[in-house]
Amino acid sequence: MSVKTVLFCASLAGALTFAPMVAQADQSIQGAATTSGNPNFEVLRDSVVSDSFLRMIRTDNTRKGQLRSDRAAKIAMQVQGESAAGAGKLTLSMEELNARPTATGGAQWQCLAEALYFEARGESLKGQIAVAEVILNRVESKRFPNTVCGVIRQGTGRKYACQFTYTCDGHPERIREPGAYKRVGKVARMMLDGAPRTLSGGATFYHTTAVNPRWARKFQRTARLGVHLFYKPS
């Protein structure tokens, strides 16, 4: 047996041993590291995010870059043909946003607009954009579903065990503020049309300042906008 063959077998054995541990840790993070208002923030103990898992994240940059490109292409395919005036142009001016035509779109746009309404309608425009960035960053991450609706509905069906609290808190999802919904719909349209994501620092997690989840101690804080703090794995 050649040296190359021995090294390959050893590497394969190590990967097979390590993979279940990574999958278990990743599943725990996805189930417990939820968004604003969820009382299950404290479920994720420090022991879940192990040093081995964090090292795996840090050394995954090459594959992650390619994966992000592939998933970005999927986002583009999901919203193809839905672009409106000002497509891809980022605005941080509420006046300019209000001047844009009423946004419309398909299922992915509807999911994102709904999430922004229930999660961030009371935030500033920057805060709403940052929340949208987190959702789209998750779509591009291998650790989350690869569609907007999939990311938002992850864990839905288990009360207070979902990723976005409004989808599993037991309350009906009713739009009672049409003006606010119209505004976040424009934010959703702008972000899906390819506006640059420059506010959240690449975050894939966030929570409100009203809570102090343990998982946040393991992650790197990337931004604070309004009442939301944003994080990504270190």
N, C-alpha and C positions, 0 to 999 in steps of 0.2 A: 504494500500500500504506500502510495507516495505521500510526501509531507503535505502537499496541498490537500489531498483527500482527507488526511487526519485532521487538519485544521478546519476544513469545511464541516466535517462531522461534529467536531467539538463545538463549533459556532452554532450549528443547527440545534444541538442538544441544549445549549444554553438558551437559545431563543425560545424553544418550546417550553422550557422550565419557567422562563420569565414572563411569557405572554399572558398566562392566566392571571398572574398577580397584577399586571398592568390593567387588564380588562376589568378585574374586580375593583381596583381603585378608581378607574375611570367611570365605571357604572355608579359607584358610590357618590362621586362628585356630581355627576349629571343628575342623580336623584335628589341630592340634598342641597347643593349649592344653588338656591333659587333666588328669585328676584324680590322686589320690594314688598314688604308687608307680610311675608310668609313666616309663621312661627317655627317652621322646621329649619331655620338657619342654623340652630345649635346642634342639629343632628350630625353634621359633618365634624367629627373629632379630629384632633391634630394627627392621630395615628393613621387616619385614612390616607392623607396625602404624604406618603412615605418619601424618604430621601431618594429611594430607587425610582419612584414615579417622577419626582421632580427632575432627576438626572435624565430620565427618558425624554422629558419635555425639552430640556435644554439642548440635547444632542440630536434633535429631530429637525433641525432647521432646513436642511437640504430637501428632504422629502416633503416637508410642510410647504416649502415654497412652490414646488411643483403641484402639490395637491390644491393649494389655494388657487393657482391658475386654472386647474381643471374645474374646480367648483365655481369659480367666477364665471367661467364659460356657461355653466349650468344655470346660474342666475340670469345671465343674459338671455339664454334660451327660454327661460320661464316667462320673461316679461317682453319677449320680442314682439314688436308690433303694437306695444301699449304706450310708447313714448308720446309725451305731450310737448307743448311749447316750453322752451327753456330746458329741454332734456339735458341732463348731465351737468347743468350749471348750478353750482352751490351758491346759495344766498344765506347770509346771516342777518338779513334785514327783514323784520316782520312786515314792514310796509311793502317791500318788494314781493315778499311771498304772497301777501294778500292781493296784490295786483295780478298775480298769475291766474290763468283760467282754472275753473273747477277741475280737480283731478278725477280721473277714472282709471279703471284697470281691471285685470282679471283676478283670479283667486289669490295669487301671491300679494298683489297690491292690497286687496281687501284684508288679508291676514295682517299685513304690516300696519295698515291704517288703524285697524281695530286694536292692535297691541299698543300703538302709540297713544291712542285715545284712553285706554284703561290704565296704562302704566305711566303716562307722562303728559297728559293734556294740561295739567296745571304748571308744567315746567316752562322755562324760557325756550325760545326757538333753539338755542344751542343745546339745551338739555334734551329736547325732543330728538334732535339730530343725533346726539350721542347715543341715546337708547336705540335708535334705528341702526346705528353703526354696530352696536353689540350684536344685534340680531343677524345682521349681514355677515359680521365676522364669524359668528357661529356657523352660518351656512357654509363658509369656506373652511371650517375646521373639521378634521376627521373625527373629532370627539363628539360631534353633534349631527343631527339629521342634515341632509343636503338640500333642503328646500326651506323657504321662509315659513310656510305653514307648518312643516314638520318641526322646525325649531320651536315655534311658538306653542305648539300643542304637545310637546314632549312631556310625558308623564300625566297628561290630562286623563281624568277618570279615577285618580286616587286623590282624595281630598287632602289638600295642603301638602301634596308630594310632587307637584308639577313644577315646571321651571318658571312659569309666569302665573302668579297667584290668581289672577282674575279668571283663569280657565279652570280652576278646581276649587274655588272657595264656596261653591254651592249657591251662589247668587246668579240670577239671570243676567246675561250680558245685553243690556239695553242702552242704546244711544239716546241720552236725554239732553245733550247739549249739541245740537246740530252745527252750530257755529264752530265749536271746538273740533268736531269731527271733520268739518270741511278743511280746517287749517292743517290738522295732522295728516289728512289725506294728501295734501299738497307736499308735505314733508316726505311722506312715503313714496310718492311719485318721483320726487327729486332724487331720493337716494337710490331707488330701483333703476332710475335712468342713468346711474353711473356717477353721481356727484362724488367728489373726493371725500374720503373719510379721514378727517384731520383733527377731530375733537376728542375722541375717546382714547387715543394712544394705542389702538389695536386691542382694546378691551373685549373680553368675552364674558365677563361677569360684572354685575353691579348690584348695589343694594342702597337703601335709603339711609340717611343719617340717623334715623330713629332706632336702628338696630346695630349690633356689633357682632356679626357672625364669626365663628372661629376660623372658618375656611379663609377668611380675608387675610389672616395673619400669615398664611403660606403663600399668598399671591402678591404680586407687585401692583401697587396702586398707580394708576396711569393718569387719572384726572378726577377733578371734583367740579360738578356743574349743578348748581341749584342744590337740591336736597339729595342728590345721587352721587355715590362714590363708585369709581370704575376701576376694574382690575383685569390683569391677565396673568397667566402662570409665569413664575419667575424664570 
